[in-house]
Amino acid sequence: MADEDSVRPLLTMTHEGTSYDLFLDRFKLSEAEDCEAKTGWTVAEWLDALVQSRARAIKFALFLSMKRVGESPVWTDLDMDMSDVTWVEPDEEPATEAPAPLGATEDDPGPTGPGEQQPTLAD
């Protein structure tokens, strides 16, 4: 699990003057069960819907964020202005790995000069 200070929320929502952050660095089984019960979606389906800003997905994000800070939200009472959802931009671009080198490697040097070929099983 990542250090709490280095984890950034995916989004921030404001409900009745209080801001709630949604972190996805962890997801408990009980939260997944809540997701299925409240939305009818698996966690993966909910995440897809959340990226599409579907209302039920955002409502569950708020519900989950509130529960994680110790509140007891009532699903049927939750409502908020959709403009109070802020997607958090990452600090920097994700690191990408260099592509694998083409051709010879240290373990397999390949041909060593013009016209030379690697030995085959028939040799």
C-alpha positions in Angstrom: 0.0 0.0 0.0 1.3 3.5 -0.8 2.3 6.0 1.8 -0.8 8.1 2.7 1.1 11.4 2.1 2.0 10.4 -1.4 -1.5 9.1 -2.5 -3.6 11.7 -4.2 -7.4 11.4 -4.4 -9.1 10.5 -7.7 -11.7 13.2 -7.2 -13.0 15.6 -4.6 -16.7 16.2 -3.9 -18.5 18.8 -1.8 -21.7 17.8 0.0 -23.4 20.3 2.3 -20.3 22.4 2.6 -17.9 19.5 3.5 -15.3 18.2 1.0 -14.8 14.5 0.6 -11.9 12.9 -1.2 -12.1 9.6 -3.0 -9.0 7.5 -2.8 -8.8 4.2 -4.6 -5.5 2.9 -3.2 -7.5 0.3 -1.3 -11.0 -1.2 -1.6 -12.4 -3.5 1.1 -14.7 -6.4 0.4 -17.4 -4.7 2.5 -17.1 -1.7 0.2 -17.3 -3.9 -2.9 -20.5 -5.4 -1.4 -21.9 -1.9 -0.8 -21.1 -1.0 -4.4 -23.0 -4.0 -5.7 -25.9 -3.5 -3.4 -26.3 0.3 -4.0 -25.4 0.5 -7.7 -26.0 -3.0 -9.1 -22.5 -2.8 -10.6 -19.3 -4.6 -9.8 -16.4 -2.4 -8.7 -15.0 -2.6 -12.2 -18.3 -1.6 -13.7 -18.7 1.2 -11.2 -15.2 2.6 -12.0 -16.1 2.6 -15.8 -19.3 4.5 -14.9 -17.5 6.9 -12.7 -15.1 7.8 -15.5 -18.1 8.5 -17.6 -19.5 10.8 -14.8 -22.7 8.7 -14.5 -24.8 10.1 -11.6 -25.2 6.8 -9.7 -21.5 6.2 -9.9 -20.7 9.7 -8.5 -23.4 9.2 -5.8 -21.6 5.9 -4.7 -18.3 7.7 -4.7 -19.7 10.3 -2.3 -21.3 7.5 -0.2 -18.0 5.6 0.0 -16.0 8.7 0.8 -18.3 9.6 3.6 -18.3 6.1 5.1 -14.5 6.1 5.0 -14.3 9.1 7.3 -16.7 7.6 9.8 -20.0 9.1 8.7 -23.2 7.1 8.2 -24.7 8.4 5.0 -28.2 7.4 4.0 -28.2 6.4 0.3 -31.7 7.8 -0.4 -30.9 11.1 1.2 -27.7 11.8 -0.7 -27.9 14.5 -3.3 -25.4 17.1 -4.5 -24.7 19.5 -7.3 -22.8 17.7 -10.0 -20.6 20.8 -10.4 -19.3 20.1 -6.9 -17.2 17.2 -8.3 -13.6 18.0 -9.1 -11.4 15.5 -10.8 -7.9 15.7 -9.4 -5.1 16.0 -12.0 -2.0 14.0 -11.4 1.2 15.9 -10.4 3.2 14.4 -13.3 3.0 12.1 -16.2 3.3 8.4 -15.3 6.7 7.0 -15.9 7.0 4.8 -18.9 9.5 2.0 -19.4 12.0 2.2 -22.2 11.1 -0.2 -25.0 13.0 -3.5 -25.2 16.1 -3.2 -27.4 15.8 -4.6 -30.9 18.3 -7.1 -32.2 21.1 -8.6 -30.3 21.2 -8.9 -26.5 24.1 -9.6 -24.2 22.9 -13.3 -23.9 22.4 -13.7 -27.6 24.9 -11.5 -29.6 23.5 -12.6 -33.0 25.7 -12.6 -36.1 29.1 -11.0 -35.5 29.9 -9.8 -39.0 28.6 -9.5 -42.5 27.5 -12.8 -44.0 27.9 -14.7 -40.7 24.9 -16.7 -39.4 24.1 -18.2 -36.1 24.6 -22.0 -35.9 21.5 -24.0 -36.4 20.4 -27.3 -34.9 21.5 -29.0 -38.1 25.1 -27.8 -37.6 
